Structure formats: structure tokens, C-alpha cells
Amino acid sequence: MKRLVSLLLLGLACWAQTPSALESDPKGWTDIMPPASLAGWTRVAFLTTEPLNRESQWRVENGLLICQGDKGHEFFRYDKELENLIFHAEWRFTPIPNGKGYNSGVLARCSADGLLWLQAQSGDASGGFLFGDTLVNGLKQRVNMRAQMKENRVKPVGEWNVYEIRAEGPKMSLWVNGAVTSEMDNLEVLKGYIGLEAERYRIEFRNLKLKVLP
């Protein structure tokens, strides 16, 4: 009986819910959902040598930012360089028949050209960790916090997920659906751009909000 109780308590602890920063303090946030013209956001070719497709795969419809996912690999960049911040983003993939390998991300501390970047990985009931190409001892290096991820809280395709990336000085954390799942420290890139990733899958975003921290 004691073992059963311990296992139940452990399960409850693993899925303990903490409110998002937006829920905890709704003051001081800026709505950065793009307008229909997509003004204030820029498409950047990302992790590819192929040029941008002339036709955009991004559009705003019924209050959602929709990435069709059929025009190549892109970093959709919010055009304001930032230092300390919280980036709140809600997303879901559109299910497709026999779909697998769903992939996207929410990005922060990126260079304008997308060559330096950190992202919160998004997938089908997977992801929830930070990784990217950033500076380590002054040199560009791939870093990946997947092995250190605390728990997988990402929901299956078709369900809404809530991500919050918090970047403060040399530290970055990712909150996913009720808890912090991934953390990084000793970051050398202390400012950059936030944005979203297109990676060949249709994905919808809503409630994009930004809080600039002192």
C-alpha cells in the first residue's frame, strides 16, 4: 500500500500544474499577432541553402496565424531585437492521413539572418526541449537539451499546446503546458530575435504575446 501511495504521489508531482507567466500576471504584455498584411514580421530562409519561395506560406485567418508548411524551411521573424523577455505562443499541428514526423519550433535569441538560433522543439506529443546553434566560447556550436528535459508535456497532433520561453541574461527556460521542462544557462548570446519555424507541416499559432523584462 505504501508503495502504491508513493507511486501515486510521484505521478501527481510529475504532472503538477503551475500557471503560465501570462496567467500569473496579465499586465505588461504586448499582443504581437501579425496583421493580415504580416507587417512587422519577416520570412528568413532557415537551415537551408535554398532561396525563399516567392509565395508566402504564412497567412492570418479567423484570428489564427497559419503556416501552410509547403514552401520550404523558414524562420518567421518578429522584427524587433530583444534582450530579456517572455515569449508566449500557443500552437497545434493539423493532422494529415498517415502523418508522422511533425516538426516545428518557437524561437528566441536568434540572429537576424537565422544563422544563430535557439528554439523550443515542437512535435507530435514530443518536443518540449531547447536546442539550437549558438555561441559557445565564442564559436558557433550545436547545443541540445533533450537529454536533460524534465518531462514530456507536449500534446498529440490536433491539440493546442502552450509554450513560454523566458530569456533573462545568460539563462533561458521553457514552460510547457503547466511546468518548466527545459533550461539552459551560461548563454553567450544575450539578445536577438524571436519567431516561429516552418518545417513542411501545417501548423497554427494563436495568442502570440511578448513581455519585455527589465
C-alpha beads as a LAMMPS data file, in Angstrom:
LAMMPS data file: protein, C-alpha beads

214 atoms
213 bonds

1 atom types
1 bond types

-500.0 500.0 xlo xhi
-500.0 500.0 ylo yhi
-500.0 500.0 zlo zhi

Masses

1 110.0

Atoms # bond

1 1 1 0.000 0.000 0.000
2 1 1 2.791 2.419 0.898
3 1 1 4.437 1.731 -2.460
4 1 1 1.170 2.417 -4.300
5 1 1 0.670 5.685 -2.440
6 1 1 4.265 6.711 -3.199
7 1 1 3.778 5.980 -6.901
8 1 1 0.535 7.956 -6.961
9 1 1 2.182 10.908 -5.251
10 1 1 5.092 10.731 -7.669
11 1 1 2.685 10.752 -10.590
12 1 1 0.871 13.754 -9.199
13 1 1 4.159 15.549 -8.627
14 1 1 5.276 14.874 -12.193
15 1 1 2.086 16.423 -13.552
16 1 1 1.781 19.248 -11.059
17 1 1 0.473 22.338 -12.785
18 1 1 1.983 25.766 -12.404
19 1 1 0.334 28.743 -14.103
20 1 1 1.903 30.361 -17.117
21 1 1 3.540 33.753 -16.739
22 1 1 0.653 35.206 -18.714
23 1 1 -1.863 33.728 -16.269
24 1 1 0.171 34.721 -13.236
25 1 1 0.499 38.360 -14.251
26 1 1 -1.528 39.506 -17.289
27 1 1 -0.139 43.046 -17.080
28 1 1 2.658 44.344 -19.283
29 1 1 2.169 42.041 -22.261
30 1 1 2.166 43.105 -25.918
31 1 1 -0.012 41.296 -28.440
32 1 1 2.305 40.504 -31.362
33 1 1 -0.085 38.510 -33.529
34 1 1 0.648 39.735 -37.056
35 1 1 -1.961 41.650 -39.035
36 1 1 -3.332 40.281 -42.301
37 1 1 -0.518 42.069 -44.146
38 1 1 2.047 40.249 -41.919
39 1 1 3.677 43.646 -41.329
40 1 1 6.273 43.587 -38.566
41 1 1 7.340 40.046 -39.398
42 1 1 9.879 38.826 -41.966
43 1 1 10.413 35.492 -43.691
44 1 1 14.011 34.225 -43.468
45 1 1 15.392 31.102 -45.150
46 1 1 16.368 28.778 -42.304
47 1 1 18.828 25.874 -42.190
48 1 1 18.775 25.603 -45.973
49 1 1 20.756 26.818 -48.954
50 1 1 17.573 27.156 -50.990
51 1 1 16.211 30.680 -51.544
52 1 1 12.866 31.714 -50.123
53 1 1 9.864 30.710 -52.167
54 1 1 8.307 33.801 -53.708
55 1 1 4.907 32.786 -52.392
56 1 1 4.413 33.076 -48.644
57 1 1 3.221 30.069 -46.677
58 1 1 2.018 32.291 -43.828
59 1 1 -1.401 33.899 -43.500
60 1 1 -3.765 35.218 -40.847
61 1 1 -7.262 33.752 -40.851
62 1 1 -10.030 33.759 -38.225
63 1 1 -7.661 35.009 -35.551
64 1 1 -5.030 32.367 -36.254
65 1 1 -1.590 32.642 -37.798
66 1 1 -1.431 29.694 -40.173
67 1 1 1.719 28.233 -41.661
68 1 1 0.768 26.044 -44.599
69 1 1 4.125 24.301 -44.400
70 1 1 4.544 23.719 -48.124
71 1 1 7.028 26.432 -49.134
72 1 1 10.274 25.315 -47.541
73 1 1 12.128 25.706 -44.279
74 1 1 11.742 29.199 -42.797
75 1 1 12.271 31.344 -39.729
76 1 1 9.306 33.722 -39.457
77 1 1 10.946 36.556 -37.541
78 1 1 9.348 39.188 -35.332
79 1 1 11.183 42.343 -36.378
80 1 1 12.358 43.721 -33.068
81 1 1 15.667 42.828 -31.467
82 1 1 15.151 41.961 -27.809
83 1 1 17.148 41.122 -24.706
84 1 1 15.259 39.894 -21.623
85 1 1 11.761 38.639 -22.369
86 1 1 8.984 36.103 -22.065
87 1 1 7.559 34.849 -25.367
88 1 1 4.127 33.217 -25.048
89 1 1 2.959 31.121 -28.021
90 1 1 0.131 28.630 -28.479
91 1 1 0.288 26.122 -31.342
92 1 1 -1.178 22.973 -32.839
93 1 1 -0.424 20.845 -35.887
94 1 1 -3.109 19.966 -38.433
95 1 1 -3.448 16.173 -38.644
96 1 1 -2.858 14.591 -42.057
97 1 1 -3.563 10.975 -43.144
98 1 1 -0.688 8.702 -42.107
99 1 1 1.165 11.772 -40.851
100 1 1 4.384 11.354 -38.922
101 1 1 7.485 13.368 -38.149
102 1 1 5.559 16.595 -37.435
103 1 1 8.116 19.300 -36.771
104 1 1 8.245 22.999 -35.944
105 1 1 9.543 25.272 -33.224
106 1 1 9.260 28.507 -31.274
107 1 1 12.499 30.504 -31.459
108 1 1 14.367 33.099 -29.397
109 1 1 17.797 34.749 -29.169
110 1 1 18.230 34.379 -32.936
111 1 1 20.396 36.443 -35.252
112 1 1 18.542 38.427 -37.910
113 1 1 19.775 36.055 -40.617
114 1 1 18.836 32.939 -38.659
115 1 1 22.377 31.571 -38.514
116 1 1 22.430 31.745 -34.726
117 1 1 19.265 30.463 -33.060
118 1 1 17.689 28.688 -30.129
119 1 1 14.323 27.020 -30.311
120 1 1 11.751 25.140 -28.281
121 1 1 11.153 21.965 -30.260
122 1 1 7.572 21.163 -31.295
123 1 1 6.353 17.751 -32.452
124 1 1 3.574 15.177 -32.201
125 1 1 3.347 14.505 -28.453
126 1 1 7.078 15.168 -28.431
127 1 1 9.476 18.057 -28.058
128 1 1 9.452 20.451 -25.161
129 1 1 13.204 20.955 -25.023
130 1 1 15.593 23.726 -26.017
131 1 1 18.260 23.327 -28.664
132 1 1 19.972 25.290 -31.415
133 1 1 23.088 26.775 -32.943
134 1 1 24.553 29.412 -30.646
135 1 1 27.900 30.671 -29.392
136 1 1 29.933 28.528 -27.008
137 1 1 33.280 30.045 -26.049
138 1 1 32.783 32.476 -28.895
139 1 1 32.297 29.800 -31.560
140 1 1 29.084 28.618 -33.208
141 1 1 28.088 25.241 -31.803
142 1 1 25.021 22.980 -31.727
143 1 1 23.587 22.586 -28.245
144 1 1 20.749 20.225 -27.377
145 1 1 18.977 19.904 -24.019
146 1 1 16.820 16.915 -24.988
147 1 1 18.611 14.532 -22.631
148 1 1 18.066 16.948 -19.739
149 1 1 14.339 17.502 -20.442
150 1 1 12.435 17.103 -17.182
151 1 1 9.284 15.572 -18.649
152 1 1 7.355 15.412 -21.919
153 1 1 4.231 17.577 -21.709
154 1 1 3.614 18.113 -25.421
155 1 1 0.165 17.034 -26.607
156 1 1 -0.651 14.987 -29.725
157 1 1 -1.281 16.445 -33.173
158 1 1 -4.540 18.403 -33.340
159 1 1 -4.427 19.601 -29.718
160 1 1 -3.355 23.064 -28.574
161 1 1 -0.060 23.450 -26.714
162 1 1 1.164 26.451 -24.745
163 1 1 4.847 27.385 -24.724
164 1 1 6.571 30.184 -22.841
165 1 1 10.225 30.921 -23.434
166 1 1 11.811 33.077 -20.727
167 1 1 15.212 34.606 -21.502
168 1 1 16.963 36.583 -18.759
169 1 1 20.641 37.339 -19.082
170 1 1 22.559 34.091 -19.602
171 1 1 19.577 31.891 -18.700
172 1 1 16.692 30.539 -20.756
173 1 1 13.816 28.295 -19.715
174 1 1 10.855 26.683 -21.464
175 1 1 7.460 26.272 -19.810
176 1 1 5.158 23.726 -21.500
177 1 1 1.503 23.119 -20.619
178 1 1 1.910 23.654 -16.907
179 1 1 5.570 23.229 -15.988
180 1 1 9.128 24.147 -16.910
181 1 1 10.531 21.268 -18.945
182 1 1 13.875 22.579 -20.206
183 1 1 16.513 25.062 -19.037
184 1 1 19.814 26.458 -20.272
185 1 1 22.403 28.679 -18.625
186 1 1 25.737 30.299 -19.434
187 1 1 24.329 31.658 -22.704
188 1 1 26.691 33.986 -24.550
189 1 1 24.135 35.410 -26.993
190 1 1 22.231 37.844 -24.785
191 1 1 19.931 39.451 -27.339
192 1 1 18.295 38.589 -30.610
193 1 1 15.002 37.947 -32.369
194 1 1 12.030 35.737 -31.587
195 1 1 9.977 33.897 -34.152
196 1 1 8.379 30.724 -35.437
197 1 1 9.529 27.878 -37.637
198 1 1 8.057 26.471 -40.830
199 1 1 9.245 22.930 -41.453
200 1 1 6.948 21.301 -44.022
201 1 1 3.944 20.718 -41.769
202 1 1 0.780 22.763 -41.453
203 1 1 0.711 24.400 -38.046
204 1 1 -1.487 27.067 -36.465
205 1 1 -0.484 29.660 -33.887
206 1 1 -2.609 31.888 -31.678
207 1 1 -2.248 34.226 -28.710
208 1 1 1.299 35.302 -29.511
209 1 1 2.323 37.640 -26.712
210 1 1 5.533 39.274 -25.576
211 1 1 6.600 40.665 -22.216
212 1 1 9.841 42.625 -22.152
213 1 1 11.696 42.139 -18.873
214 1 1 13.990 44.708 -17.245

Bonds

1 1 1 2
2 1 2 3
3 1 3 4
4 1 4 5
5 1 5 6
6 1 6 7
7 1 7 8
8 1 8 9
9 1 9 10
10 1 10 11
11 1 11 12
12 1 12 13
13 1 13 14
14 1 14 15
15 1 15 16
16 1 16 17
17 1 17 18
18 1 18 19
19 1 19 20
20 1 20 21
21 1 21 22
22 1 22 23
23 1 23 24
24 1 24 25
25 1 25 26
26 1 26 27
27 1 27 28
28 1 28 29
29 1 29 30
30 1 30 31
31 1 31 32
32 1 32 33
33 1 33 34
34 1 34 35
35 1 35 36
36 1 36 37
37 1 37 38
38 1 38 39
39 1 39 40
40 1 40 41
41 1 41 42
42 1 42 43
43 1 43 44
44 1 44 45
45 1 45 46
46 1 46 47
47 1 47 48
48 1 48 49
49 1 49 50
50 1 50 51
51 1 51 52
52 1 52 53
53 1 53 54
54 1 54 55
55 1 55 56
56 1 56 57
57 1 57 58
58 1 58 59
59 1 59 60
60 1 60 61
61 1 61 62
62 1 62 63
63 1 63 64
64 1 64 65
65 1 65 66
66 1 66 67
67 1 67 68
68 1 68 69
69 1 69 70
70 1 70 71
71 1 71 72
72 1 72 73
73 1 73 74
74 1 74 75
75 1 75 76
76 1 76 77
77 1 77 78
78 1 78 79
79 1 79 80
80 1 80 81
81 1 81 82
82 1 82 83
83 1 83 84
84 1 84 85
85 1 85 86
86 1 86 87
87 1 87 88
88 1 88 89
89 1 89 90
90 1 90 91
91 1 91 92
92 1 92 93
93 1 93 94
94 1 94 95
95 1 95 96
96 1 96 97
97 1 97 98
98 1 98 99
99 1 99 100
100 1 100 101
101 1 101 102
102 1 102 103
103 1 103 104
104 1 104 105
105 1 105 106
106 1 106 107
107 1 107 108
108 1 108 109
109 1 109 110
110 1 110 111
111 1 111 112
112 1 112 113
113 1 113 114
114 1 114 115
115 1 115 116
116 1 116 117
117 1 117 118
118 1 118 119
119 1 119 120
120 1 120 121
121 1 121 122
122 1 122 123
123 1 123 124
124 1 124 125
125 1 125 126
126 1 126 127
127 1 127 128
128 1 128 129
129 1 129 130
130 1 130 131
131 1 131 132
132 1 132 133
133 1 133 134
134 1 134 135
135 1 135 136
136 1 136 137
137 1 137 138
138 1 138 139
139 1 139 140
140 1 140 141
141 1 141 142
142 1 142 143
143 1 143 144
144 1 144 145
145 1 145 146
146 1 146 147
147 1 147 148
148 1 148 149
149 1 149 150
150 1 150 151
151 1 151 152
152 1 152 153
153 1 153 154
154 1 154 155
155 1 155 156
156 1 156 157
157 1 157 158
158 1 158 159
159 1 159 160
160 1 160 161
161 1 161 162
162 1 162 163
163 1 163 164
164 1 164 165
165 1 165 166
166 1 166 167
167 1 167 168
168 1 168 169
169 1 169 170
170 1 170 171
171 1 171 172
172 1 172 173
173 1 173 174
174 1 174 175
175 1 175 176
176 1 176 177
177 1 177 178
178 1 178 179
179 1 179 180
180 1 180 181
181 1 181 182
182 1 182 183
183 1 183 184
184 1 184 185
185 1 185 186
186 1 186 187
187 1 187 188
188 1 188 189
189 1 189 190
190 1 190 191
191 1 191 192
192 1 192 193
193 1 193 194
194 1 194 195
195 1 195 196
196 1 196 197
197 1 197 198
198 1 198 199
199 1 199 200
200 1 200 201
201 1 201 202
202 1 202 203
203 1 203 204
204 1 204 205
205 1 205 206
206 1 206 207
207 1 207 208
208 1 208 209
209 1 209 210
210 1 210 211
211 1 211 212
212 1 212 213
213 1 213 214
